């Protein structure tokens, strides 16, 4: 697959303008989205993610600059033409919960149907393909209101897919979903980007999903500035630390996760290997301990289903990390 620029933001400034006032949220954004790419937009609350998403979608006019999709300025298009260029999956709830799954997916064909609203054989084929792609076979006649949150989200993605646009925008599609549904939605979106060659932009607060599944991350700071790159590059360049780190949180470049900065850390020597060793270190760090090879009077040895604590003349073995932590807490209260 040859990746080319599908969406281009040139000198884009976003914000809100009235007759008397103008409030700029982000200034001079120059970015592009490739076809076949899953991008994730991240940043702290209030930084301007939603404003940027709404501006790209054509729901808000830009303060300045241009947004082009396949070379066409999105803000110069009529509504029907715009609907053929990009599709949206927003967080708004659907009021008509008595609609069937097929009814909702059919709505995605509205930019193409005639004034009578009748579907052609091609329209019906596209609707069926969208249902299959979003794993909704057997759901067609079910009412939307009866579905789980994860199933509802797949229906809305199928509707957007039926719209057959080169660009799809999704505003926090994994919010309020359980872990399996979150993973299912993101993996499905990544597959759709590959198979359909679409540019798919997802706004999210889910750092773990972004690090594992995004092709590219747009990381926006509190000033509305965006750092763009592969998630691994943003980790290595300390971008996540700069955007989300503060006096109480620090970003661990090895684990790709944030942890609490403890005012004082108790040193402990830890020996072991494998998964048990890794998760023992994680538990110790969470509870204010720091690994140090120089400590001789406090040592933990991690074995196969066994943890041995040595503190001075005290030695005790444990069958779980939880019981080990309880004893450590009791010793250092």
N, C-alpha and C positions, 0 to 999 in steps of 0.2 A: 504494500500500500504506500502510495506517495502522499505525504502530508503537505498540504498547502494551507495558507492563511484563509480561514473561512470567515472570521470576524476580525475587524481591525478597529481599535480605538485610537484616534489621533488627536492629541492635544485636548483630551476630554476633561472638562471641569463639570462636576455634578453639584447639585444643590437645589435651593428653592428660591423662586423669584416671585415677587408681587409687584404691584404698581409702584410701591414706595421703597421696598427693601429687597435686598438680595443676600442670601446666606450660602456661601460656598462650602461644600463638605469635602470634596476632593479636587485637587488641582492638577492639570496638565498630565493626565494619564495617557501613556502610550503603550498599548499592549495588543496582542493578537491571540486568537484562538485557532488552533489547527483542526482540520477535519479529522475525524476518527479519534478524538482526544477527549478524555474525561478530566475536566478541571474542577478544582474545589476552591471556593472563595472562603477564606477564614479571617477572623479578626475579633477583637473585643467588642462587647455590646456598645452600640452608639458610635462606632467608628465610621459608618457610612456604607456598610455592605448592602443593606436593603435599598438605599438610595441609588447605588451603582447598578444593582440588578434591575430596578424599575426604570432606570435611564436606558440601559441596554435594551430592555424590553419595549421601549417606546412609550411607557406609561408616564414618564416624566421627561420634559424637554431638557436637553443639556444646557448648562450655563454658557458653555462655549465648546468648540471642537466638533468632531464628527464620529459617528459610528456607522461602519459599512459592513454589510453582509453580502458576500459574493460580489463585492464591488459596488453595491447599491446602498445609498444613504438611507438608513432605516427610518429616520424622522421625516423624510420626504415622500414616504409611501402612503397610499390610501390604506384604510383599515384592512380590507380584504387582501391586498397585496402583502401587507405586513404579516398577516396571518399565514401566508404561504412561505414566509421567510423564517419565522421563529415561533415556537410553541412554548407555553408556560405551564408549570405545575406550581401553584401557589399554596399557601397554608390555609386559605379560606375554605370553610366547610361548605359542602353542597347541601342546600336546604331541601331539595326535592329528593328525599331519600327513598321514595317509592319507585324511582326510575330503576330499570334493570341495568346490569353491567353492560349489555350490548347497547342499550339506549345511550349511555354516557360515552362509550367509545365511538359511536356513530357521530356524536357532536363534533368530533375531530375532523370530520369531512366537510364541515360547513363552508370553508372558503371555496370549495370546488363544486358544490351542488347548484342546481338551477334555482330559479325563483320559486318553483313548486316544492323544493326541498326533497325531491326524489333521488334515490341512490341508483347509480348505474351498477352493472355487474362488476366493474373495476373497483368502484367504491366499496362494495360488499366484500370483495376479495381482500382489499387493504385492511378493512375492519377485522376480518378473520385472521389475517397475518399478524395484526397488532395484538389480538387476543392470545394467539399462540406464543408470540415473542415474550409476552409478559406473564406467561404461565397461567392463563385464565380459561383454558379449555374446561368445559363443564360448569363454568360460572355464568355463562351468557344470560341465563334467564333468572338468575338470583337478583333480588332487590339489593340496591346499594346499601340501604340502611341496615341490612342483616349481616354485613361483612365485618371482619375484624379490621383493625387499623392498618395492618400490613397489607391486607387484601385490597382495601380502599385505595391505598397509595399505588398499588400496581394497576388498578383500574384507571387512575388519573394519568399515570405514565402511558398506558395503552392509548388513552384518548389523545395525548400529545403526540404519540408515535403515529397514530392514524392521520394526523395533520400533515405528515410527510414534509417536514421543514428541515433545512440544513442545520438549524441551531435549536437546541432545547435548553431552557432555563428552569431550574428547580430551586425553590426557596425552602431550605431545611426539610427535605423529604423524609428524613429519618427521625424527626422530632416525635416524641411520644410513642415510638415503636420499641418493642422488646429487642433483645440482642439478636436472635435469629432473623427477625424481620428486617432489622437494620442492615445486617450483612447481605441478606437476600436482595434488598433493593439496590444497594451500592454495587454488588457484583453484577446484577442484571443491567444496571446502567453502563457499567464498563463494557459488558458484552455488546450492548446495543451500539455504543460508540464505535466499536470495532466493526460490527457487522453492517451497520448502516452508513458508516463514514460520517456521522454527524459530529458536530462540536456540542458537547454537553457540559454545561456549567452548573455546578451545585454549590449553593451557599450552605455552610454547615459549621457547627461547633464541635464536631466529632473528630478530634485530632487523631485518634487511633485509626479511624477509617481513612482519613486523608493520607496518613503515613503509609498505609498498606495498599491502598487501591487507586489513589489519584495519579494520573500521568503528570499533571502539573498543578501546583498550588499557587493561587494568588493570595498573598498574606498581607492584609491591610492593617496598618498601625492606627493609633488613636488620632493621628493627624490626617488620616485619609490617604497616606502614601502606601504604595503597593510594591512588595518585593515578589518577584515571579521566579519560579524555578521548579525543578523536580523536588519532591518532598525531602529526599535524602540530601540534596544540595543545601536546602534551607536549614536542615539540621546541622550540617557541618559548618555552615556559615553563621551559625548562632542567631539566625533570624527569629526562630520561635522564642528563644530566650529574650531577645530584645523586645518583641511584641507583647509577650504574655508574662515574662518574669517580673517580679517585684520584690519588696522587702521580705516577704514571707515565702515566696515560691522560687525555686530554681529548676532549670531544665537539665536533665541528665542526658548528655549527648550519646551515651552508650545504650541506654534503654529507650530513648525517645519518649520519655515521660517526665512530668513535673513531680517534684517532691517538696515537702515542707522544709524550710531552712530552720533548723533547731538552733536556739541561742547557744546552747552548750551541747557538745556531742561526746558521748562516752566511748573511748577507744576499746576495741576488742579484736583479738586475733581469731581468724576463721580459716579452717582448713577443710577441704573437700573438693568435690567436682560434680558436674552434671546438673540436672534440673533442681535437685534438692538443695545443692549449694547456692545456686542462683536465687531461689526463692527464700532461702534463709537470709541471704544478704538483703533482699528486698524488705523482709520483715524487720530486720535489725535497723536498717536505715529509716524506715517509717517510725520506729520507736525511739529514735534519737541516738543510735549507736553508729559508729564509723569504724570500718575495717582498718586495722593497723598491724603490720607485721612486727612492729617494734614492741608490742605489748607482751609481757611474759606472765603476768599474774591473772589474766582473764582470757581464756581460750575456749573456743567452741570447735569441736570436731564433728563434721557432718558425714555420717555413714549411710548405709542402705537401710532406710527406715529407722534410723537411730541418730540421736544428737547427744553428744557428751559435753557437759559444761565443767570446766575447771577454773575455780577462783581461789587462789591461795591453796589452803589445805582442803577446800571443799570440792568434791567431785560427784556428779550425778548424771545419769543417763535419762533420756526422754524419748517418747515414741511419737512426738509431734512438735511442730514449731510452736504451736499455741502454748503447750505446757512449758516449753523452754522459756518463752517470753514471760509467763507468769512468775517463774522463779527469778528471772533477771529483775523484773519489776520489784519483787519482794526484797531483793538484796540491795536495791539502790533507791528505795523510797527515802 
